[in-house]
Amino acid sequence: MKGFVFHGPGQASWQDVPDPAVKEPTDAIVKVGAVSICGTDLHILKGDVPEVRPGTVLGHEAVGEVVEAGSDVRTVRPGDRVLLSCISSCGRCRFCRDGSYGQCRGGGGWILGHLVDGTQAEYVRVPFADLSAYPLPGAVRSEDAVLLADIFPTSYEVGVLNGHVRPGDTVAVVGAGPIGLAAIATAGLFSPERIIAVDLTPARLEAARHLGADAVAAADEACDLVADLTDGLGADVVMEAVGVPESFELCTRMVRPGGHVANIGVHGRPATLHLEELWIKDVTITTGLVDTYSTPTLLRMTVAGRLPTGQLVTHTFPLEHMEEAYEVFSKAGETGALKVVLGGEQHAEVAVPTA
């Protein structure tokens, strides 16, 4: 089969790889129907995630069909169409019993495309399939469902819920890429007074407005805009959805006393924590890897038409156009790419809207 293989910082290719096989009785083999590229994949290619070894097939977001199931798999069977979670759960360790699946110590956590071969391939081995694959209703398009593998649970859990968004809050989201846009969409479920989107790209700020932002600003205008809209108090909740030191430090300048900074972004460089300014402000700063405990809820909401998942997909490609898709996604400022999906119902041709 073919897969997209990481060979070291700045090097990856779509190439022949061995077919996956069941290794444990809890495994399933899934034929990939739709897969997406995540910003974390770009961090891996930059060398920001050194745990990923050369030779690893990348990817942790996919929808597909079960073609083989291990002897201990009970909840899915061959022929089932499933959503694959970016997080694998053993279900038995201390953290899994607490619902903190991202911290699994039984061989799970974020392993697909990280510690084991991932989903950007024609087939993928799915460890702990009973707890890591979700049967999909036929009415849900693959292009919609694949966004529930990572970005919507991540934004909702690590951003909205960790940030304790409440009715009447002022919420600022720094970074209007896919994660930030999903955070804007899911923050709106809690009826904040206003949501402010911050980004450098006008097209992404326009997308933020479309998904529920009430005001938008460039990074150099953000602090003044938040101060103007809150009578100088600051935002109740600020979410970091970029993963660079400058954006994190901007978040800490915009938050009000007693407010929350929820870091979602994947950071490859140290950020300065200005405790000389923050210690007296009673600010809560949270970080985290998604646990995907919210995936069943988000899936039900998608079935009911309550989440704008498919609206984030700007480009679709056939699966074998993986290298081209990475090129488009990595140059989002030029291409206008938000979320790129390969395969799915629209896989026959490339759709490239103008930015």
C-alpha positions as CSV (number, residue, x, y, z in Angstrom):
1,M,0.0,0.0,0.0
2,K,0.9,3.7,-0.1
3,G,1.5,6.0,2.9
4,F,2.9,9.4,3.7
5,V,6.2,8.7,5.5
6,F,8.2,11.1,7.6
7,H,12.0,10.9,6.9
8,G,13.2,13.7,9.2
9,P,12.7,17.5,9.5
10,G,11.6,18.9,6.2
11,Q,11.5,15.4,4.5
12,A,8.5,13.2,3.8
13,S,7.0,11.3,0.8
14,W,4.0,9.4,-0.5
15,Q,5.5,5.9,-1.0
16,D,5.1,2.2,-0.7
17,V,4.9,0.9,2.8
18,P,4.1,-2.5,4.3
19,D,0.4,-3.4,4.7
20,P,-0.7,-3.2,8.4
21,A,-1.6,-6.3,10.3
22,V,-3.4,-7.1,13.5
23,K,-0.8,-7.3,16.2
24,E,-3.0,-7.4,19.3
25,P,-6.5,-8.9,19.8
26,T,-7.8,-5.3,20.5
27,D,-6.6,-4.0,17.0
28,A,-8.6,-3.3,13.9
29,I,-7.5,-2.7,10.4
30,V,-9.3,0.2,8.7
31,K,-9.3,1.1,5.0
32,V,-9.0,4.9,4.9
33,G,-11.8,6.7,3.2
34,A,-11.1,10.2,4.2
35,V,-8.1,11.7,6.0
36,S,-7.0,15.2,6.9
37,I,-3.8,17.1,7.6
38,C,-3.4,18.7,11.0
39,G,-1.2,21.6,12.0
40,T,0.5,19.2,14.3
41,D,1.7,17.3,11.2
42,L,3.4,20.5,10.1
43,H,5.0,20.8,13.5
44,I,6.4,17.3,13.1
45,L,7.8,18.1,9.7
46,K,9.5,21.2,11.2
47,G,11.2,18.9,13.8
48,D,9.1,20.3,16.7
49,V,8.1,16.8,17.8
50,P,11.3,14.8,18.2
51,E,9.5,11.6,19.4
52,V,8.4,11.0,15.8
53,R,11.0,8.6,14.3
54,P,12.0,8.7,10.6
55,G,10.0,6.0,8.8
56,T,6.7,6.7,10.6
57,V,3.5,7.1,8.5
58,L,2.0,10.4,9.6
59,G,-1.6,11.4,10.3
60,H,-4.1,11.0,13.2
61,E,-7.4,12.0,11.7
62,A,-9.5,9.7,9.5
63,V,-12.8,8.1,8.5
64,G,-12.8,4.6,7.0
65,E,-14.2,1.1,6.8
66,V,-13.2,-1.7,9.2
67,V,-11.8,-4.6,7.1
68,E,-10.4,-6.8,9.9
69,A,-10.9,-6.9,13.7
70,G,-9.0,-8.6,16.4
71,S,-10.5,-11.4,18.5
72,D,-11.2,-9.1,21.5
73,V,-12.9,-6.3,19.5
74,R,-16.6,-6.1,20.3
75,T,-18.0,-2.7,19.3
76,V,-17.0,-2.5,15.6
77,R,-16.8,-5.2,13.0
78,P,-15.7,-5.6,9.3
79,G,-17.9,-3.5,7.1
80,D,-18.5,-0.8,9.7
81,R,-17.8,2.8,8.7
82,V,-16.0,4.5,11.5
83,L,-14.5,7.7,12.8
84,L,-11.0,7.2,14.1
85,S,-10.0,9.3,17.1
86,C,-6.7,11.0,17.3
87,I,-6.4,9.6,20.8
88,S,-6.2,5.9,21.6
89,S,-7.4,4.6,24.9
90,C,-6.5,1.4,26.7
91,G,-9.5,1.9,29.0
92,R,-7.7,0.3,32.0
93,C,-5.0,2.6,33.3
94,R,-5.6,5.3,36.0
95,F,-5.9,8.1,33.5
96,C,-8.3,6.3,31.2
97,R,-10.5,5.4,34.2
98,D,-10.6,9.2,34.9
99,G,-11.5,10.0,31.3
100,S,-8.0,11.5,30.7
101,Y,-7.4,9.4,27.6
102,G,-4.7,11.7,26.2
103,Q,-2.5,10.7,29.2
104,C,-3.1,7.0,28.8
105,R,-0.3,4.9,30.3
106,G,-1.4,1.6,28.9
107,G,0.0,2.0,25.4
108,G,-2.5,4.7,24.2
109,G,-2.7,8.4,24.2
110,W,-1.6,10.3,21.0
111,I,0.1,7.4,19.3
112,L,-1.2,7.4,15.7
113,G,1.2,9.3,13.4
114,H,3.4,9.9,16.5
115,L,4.6,6.7,18.1
116,V,3.1,4.3,15.6
117,D,2.1,4.5,12.0
118,G,-0.8,6.8,11.4
119,T,-3.8,7.4,9.1
120,Q,-2.3,9.1,6.1
121,A,-2.2,5.9,4.2
122,E,-4.5,3.5,2.3
123,Y,-4.9,1.3,5.4
124,V,-4.1,1.8,9.1
125,R,-3.9,-0.4,12.2
126,V,-6.1,1.0,15.0
127,P,-5.0,0.0,18.5
128,F,-7.7,-0.4,21.1
129,A,-10.4,-0.2,18.5
130,D,-13.3,-0.6,20.8
131,L,-12.5,2.7,22.5
132,S,-10.8,4.5,19.6
133,A,-13.2,4.0,16.7
134,Y,-16.7,5.3,16.5
135,P,-19.4,3.9,14.2
136,L,-20.7,6.6,11.9
137,P,-24.3,7.1,10.7
138,G,-24.6,7.0,7.0
139,A,-26.1,10.5,6.9
140,V,-22.8,12.1,8.1
141,R,-20.4,12.9,5.2
142,S,-16.8,11.9,5.6
143,E,-15.7,15.5,5.0
144,D,-17.8,16.5,8.1
145,A,-16.9,13.6,10.3
146,V,-13.2,13.7,9.9
147,L,-13.0,17.0,11.6
148,L,-14.3,15.3,14.7
149,A,-11.2,13.2,14.9
150,D,-9.1,16.0,16.4
151,I,-9.8,19.7,15.8
152,F,-13.3,20.0,17.2
153,P,-12.7,17.9,20.4
154,T,-9.4,19.7,20.9
155,S,-10.8,23.2,20.5
156,Y,-13.9,22.3,22.7
157,E,-12.0,20.5,25.5
158,V,-8.7,22.2,25.7
159,G,-10.0,25.7,24.7
160,V,-13.7,26.2,25.6
161,L,-14.1,23.8,28.5
162,N,-10.6,24.3,30.1
163,G,-11.2,28.0,29.7
164,H,-14.5,27.8,31.5
165,V,-16.4,29.9,28.9
166,R,-19.7,31.1,30.5
167,P,-22.7,33.0,29.3
168,G,-22.0,36.7,29.1
169,D,-18.2,36.3,28.8
170,T,-15.9,38.1,26.5
171,V,-13.8,35.5,24.7
172,A,-10.7,36.2,22.6
173,V,-9.3,33.6,20.3
174,V,-5.7,34.2,19.1
175,G,-5.3,32.3,15.8
176,A,-8.1,31.8,13.3
177,G,-6.7,28.6,11.7
178,P,-8.8,25.4,11.9
179,I,-8.3,25.0,15.7
180,G,-9.1,28.6,16.4
181,L,-12.2,28.6,14.1
182,A,-13.5,25.4,15.8
183,A,-12.9,27.1,19.2
184,I,-15.0,30.1,18.0
185,A,-17.8,27.8,16.8
186,T,-17.9,25.8,20.0
187,A,-17.5,28.8,22.3
188,G,-20.7,30.1,20.8
189,L,-22.6,27.2,22.3
190,F,-22.1,28.8,25.7
191,S,-23.7,32.2,24.8
192,P,-20.7,34.5,25.5
193,E,-21.4,38.2,25.2
194,R,-18.9,38.5,22.4
195,I,-16.1,36.6,20.7
196,I,-13.1,38.4,19.4
197,A,-10.9,36.7,16.7
198,V,-7.2,37.7,16.3
199,D,-5.1,36.7,13.3
200,L,-2.7,38.1,10.7
201,T,-4.7,37.0,7.6
202,P,-7.8,38.9,6.5
203,A,-9.3,35.8,4.9
204,R,-9.1,33.9,8.1
205,L,-10.6,36.8,10.0
206,E,-13.5,36.8,7.5
207,A,-13.9,33.1,8.1
208,A,-14.0,33.8,11.9
209,R,-16.8,36.2,11.4
210,H,-18.7,33.6,9.4
211,L,-18.3,31.1,12.2
212,G,-19.5,33.4,15.0
213,A,-16.8,36.0,15.9
214,D,-18.4,39.4,16.7
215,A,-15.2,41.4,16.3
216,V,-11.8,40.7,14.6
217,A,-8.4,42.3,14.9
218,A,-4.8,42.0,13.7
219,A,-2.3,41.0,16.4
220,D,-1.0,44.5,16.8
221,E,-4.5,45.9,17.4
222,A,-5.9,43.1,19.6
223,C,-5.0,44.5,23.1
224,D,-6.5,47.9,22.3
225,L,-9.7,46.3,20.8
226,V,-10.2,44.1,23.9
227,A,-9.6,47.0,26.2
228,D,-12.1,49.2,24.3
229,L,-14.8,46.5,24.4
230,T,-14.4,45.7,28.0
231,D,-13.9,49.1,29.5
232,G,-10.2,48.3,30.1
233,L,-10.9,45.1,32.1
234,G,-9.7,42.5,29.6
235,A,-11.2,39.3,28.2
236,D,-12.7,36.7,30.6
237,V,-11.2,33.9,28.5
238,V,-8.4,34.0,26.0
239,M,-7.4,31.0,23.9
240,E,-4.1,30.5,22.2
241,A,-4.5,28.6,19.0
242,V,-1.2,29.2,17.1
243,G,1.6,27.7,19.1
244,V,4.3,30.4,19.0
245,P,5.7,32.4,21.9
246,E,4.4,35.7,20.6
247,S,0.8,34.6,20.5
248,F,0.9,33.1,24.0
249,E,2.4,36.3,25.4
250,L,-0.3,38.3,23.6
251,C,-2.9,36.1,25.3
252,T,-1.5,36.9,28.8
253,R,-1.7,40.6,28.1
254,M,-5.4,40.5,27.0
255,V,-6.8,38.5,29.9
256,R,-8.6,40.2,32.8
257,P,-7.8,39.7,36.5
258,G,-9.3,36.4,37.5
259,G,-9.6,35.3,33.9
260,H,-8.5,32.2,32.1
261,V,-5.8,31.7,29.4
262,A,-6.4,28.3,27.7
263,N,-3.4,27.3,25.6
264,I,-4.4,25.0,22.7
265,G,-1.5,25.5,20.3
266,V,1.5,23.1,19.9
267,H,4.6,24.9,20.9
268,G,8.1,24.2,19.5
269,R,9.9,27.0,21.2
270,P,9.9,28.4,24.8
271,A,7.5,31.2,25.7
272,T,8.2,33.8,28.3
273,L,5.8,33.6,31.3
274,H,5.7,37.1,32.8
275,L,4.9,36.2,36.4
276,E,6.2,39.6,37.5
277,E,2.9,40.9,35.9
278,L,0.6,37.9,36.3
279,W,1.2,36.7,39.8
280,I,-1.1,39.4,41.3
281,K,-3.9,39.0,38.7
282,D,-5.3,35.6,39.9
283,V,-5.0,34.4,36.3
284,T,-5.5,30.7,35.5
285,I,-3.4,29.2,32.7
286,T,-4.2,25.8,31.4
287,T,-2.5,23.6,28.8
288,G,-3.4,20.1,27.6
289,L,-3.6,17.4,25.1
290,V,-7.1,16.6,24.0
291,D,-8.7,13.5,25.7
292,T,-11.6,13.1,23.1
293,Y,-14.1,12.3,25.9
294,S,-16.4,14.8,24.1
295,T,-16.3,13.0,20.7
296,P,-19.7,11.1,21.2
297,T,-21.4,14.4,22.2
298,L,-19.9,16.3,19.2
299,L,-20.8,13.5,16.9
300,R,-24.5,13.6,18.0
301,M,-24.4,17.4,17.5
302,T,-23.0,16.9,14.0
303,V,-25.8,14.5,13.1
304,A,-28.3,17.0,14.4
305,G,-26.7,19.8,12.2
306,R,-25.5,21.8,15.2
307,L,-21.8,22.0,14.3
308,P,-20.4,23.7,11.2
309,T,-17.7,21.1,10.7
310,G,-17.8,20.9,6.9
311,Q,-17.6,24.7,6.6
312,L,-13.9,24.6,7.6
313,V,-13.0,22.3,4.6
314,T,-11.6,24.5,1.9
315,H,-9.7,22.0,-0.3
316,T,-10.3,18.4,-1.2
317,F,-7.9,16.0,-3.0
318,P,-7.7,12.4,-4.0
319,L,-5.8,10.4,-1.4
320,E,-2.8,9.9,-3.7
321,H,-2.3,13.6,-4.0
322,M,-0.9,13.8,-0.4
323,E,2.3,15.7,-1.3
324,E,0.3,18.3,-3.2
325,A,-2.2,18.6,-0.3
326,Y,0.7,19.2,2.2
327,E,2.1,21.9,-0.1
328,V,-1.3,23.7,-0.2
329,F,-1.9,23.4,3.6
330,S,1.6,24.5,4.5
331,K,1.2,27.7,2.4
332,A,-2.2,28.6,3.9
333,G,-1.4,32.3,3.7
334,E,-1.1,32.1,-0.1
335,T,-3.7,29.4,-0.8
336,G,-6.4,30.3,1.7
337,A,-6.4,26.8,3.1
338,L,-8.2,26.1,6.3
339,K,-8.8,22.4,6.5
340,V,-7.6,20.0,3.7
341,V,-9.3,16.6,3.3
342,L,-8.1,13.8,1.1
343,G,-10.6,11.1,-0.1
344,G,-14.2,11.3,1.0
345,E,-17.2,11.8,-1.1
346,Q,-15.5,14.6,-3.1
347,H,-12.2,12.8,-3.7
348,A,-12.5,12.5,-7.5
349,E,-11.2,16.0,-8.2
350,V,-9.2,18.7,-6.5
351,A,-11.3,21.7,-5.4
352,V,-9.1,24.8,-4.9
353,P,-11.2,27.9,-4.1
354,T,-9.6,31.3,-4.5
355,A,-8.3,32.9,-1.3
